């Protein structure tokens, strides 16, 4: 049997990401001991029922003691408070990382608390589903997905390599970039799509002339595609909006400008302009499928799930 | 063996919808003869290679001669021209229907050409995928999906019942409503989602600070959900935009108003307002799943397609 990569891993937060990590760490034998901590006693109890770790505590400082790797998986708005709480208990030489969807804000919140001798490497695995909580996790979540690190100027290369190896064994591909570029990139590929999805579902929910039951009945004609993102964890997404404000507002401004132009083309019957846009966007999906970042099955493969034999 | 419902069905247009109809009509033995017509000789040849029908012609008038049921499945902007071409050849007592996503415009285009004694019943099966063409169709496309009729004031109830029976045997559930209500409902559940998806993919394609390859690499974090709708047939969607203009502009105005308000909440850090919206939208997805209009598997079940054994 291969030696585990780590002696002890501490998972602070055991939602979709934390519990998926717990499962893949176990499956791949990446640590001798999985210490789990989360604020809610009820969630902790559920994690224990699911057998996700080796020890369970609502005290994050107790979980991180002696840990070689600490992964903070909480809504980004709570990063600072968690860092403050665990800082005194962190082992010298330990790696501290997070999984937050915004990086500049997480660095600003956590870095001031990190003690000398602890390697703080901000990270973001681009993986998730619309489900949340410890029951929603699964070991394959990170497979063929990217994990982005935004190392600080003084990050130790050996610690970075060790953390990279950890995520590679979880199934991820590794990228590094600076925090500002991460935040801008994620604003367009993740934050704007979620905000737009929440918004359109809200708009549909508010109509007087079309009933809610009609929206639900007829949703397969397009609307339902948005409802998946709009079913994502509200706390997580509130925090993302509050903690990547500038980049999000910039992307929203561009989106609205483009939409105004499209609206004008519809009003004035500019068929060629519509056709040009609708053709150009097709190519992007093809590239995403070629890059292995989505499946080619029609309707996201729902067909295969609904009619497994056909 | 049960008697076929129809002697002869004529399918005008053999794209995703037409070719799915051909397949389910064959599987369910709904007609003795399937006559296929489409404008493009190349598409017609492909339909013949696929063995979708019993006869093939580029002349729609030849296809509809003697047909009991004629289904026009072309971009809505071509409805008028097709109706004019086939009108003289329609059999007395025949049912003429369509599958277009806009109904007021199709009625305005087709009704004036319909001869005395032919039952014109506008229809719209709410079914489709992002794929197009005769290869993209499949017999299960209409299963558990709604087919909406927007009958005219003088529609013969027997003809309506016969057409309803046809679609039920294709797997659909039947609804009827007036054309104006249909167009407004579809504007929110289908047309606006497609337009928003095309728009956000266009916005991402135009950025200077985030490269196209980054958008593609990191698309699994949300963006890819939009690319499916934005890969839909450009001609079909150009026509929808041009032919349901008023209802679409109304829904776009509401959407933009809501987005401006959401943008303001982000700018001013109104976390409670964001949390309230993000919570409310979650309930709608649950209702859609309960109504059988989407699957509950995370990520639209992509997981099951990517990792069939897990």
Interface residues (C-beta under 8 A of the other chain):
Chain A: X101 X126 X127 X128 X129 X130 X131 X136 X138 X139 X140 X143 X145 X146 X148 X175 X181 X184 X185 X186 X188 X189 X190 X191 X192 X193 X194 X195 X196 X197 X198 X199 X200 X201 X202 X203 X204 X205 X206 X207 X209 X210 X212 X214 X215 X216 X217 X218 X219 X220 X221 X222 X223 X224 X225 X226 X227 X228 X229 X230 X231 X232 X234 X235 X237 X238 X241 X242 X245 X248 X249 X251 X252 X254 X255 X256 X258 X259 X260 X262 X263 X265 X266 X267 X269 X271 X274 X275 X277 X278 X279 X280 X281 X282 X284 X285 X286 X287 X288 X291 X293 X294 X295 X297 X298 X299 X300 X301 X302 X303 X304 X305 X306 X307 X310
Chain B: X101 X126 X127 X128 X129 X130 X131 X136 X138 X139 X140 X143 X145 X146 X148 X175 X181 X184 X185 X186 X188 X189 X190 X191 X192 X193 X194 X195 X196 X197 X198 X199 X200 X201 X202 X203 X204 X205 X206 X207 X209 X210 X212 X214 X215 X216 X217 X218 X219 X220 X221 X222 X223 X224 X225 X226 X227 X228 X229 X230 X231 X232 X234 X235 X237 X238 X241 X242 X245 X248 X249 X251 X252 X254 X255 X256 X258 X259 X260 X262 X263 X265 X266 X267 X269 X271 X274 X275 X277 X278 X279 X280 X281 X282 X284 X285 X286 X287 X288 X291 X293 X294 X295 X297 X298 X299 X300 X301 X302 X303 X304 X305 X306 X307 X310
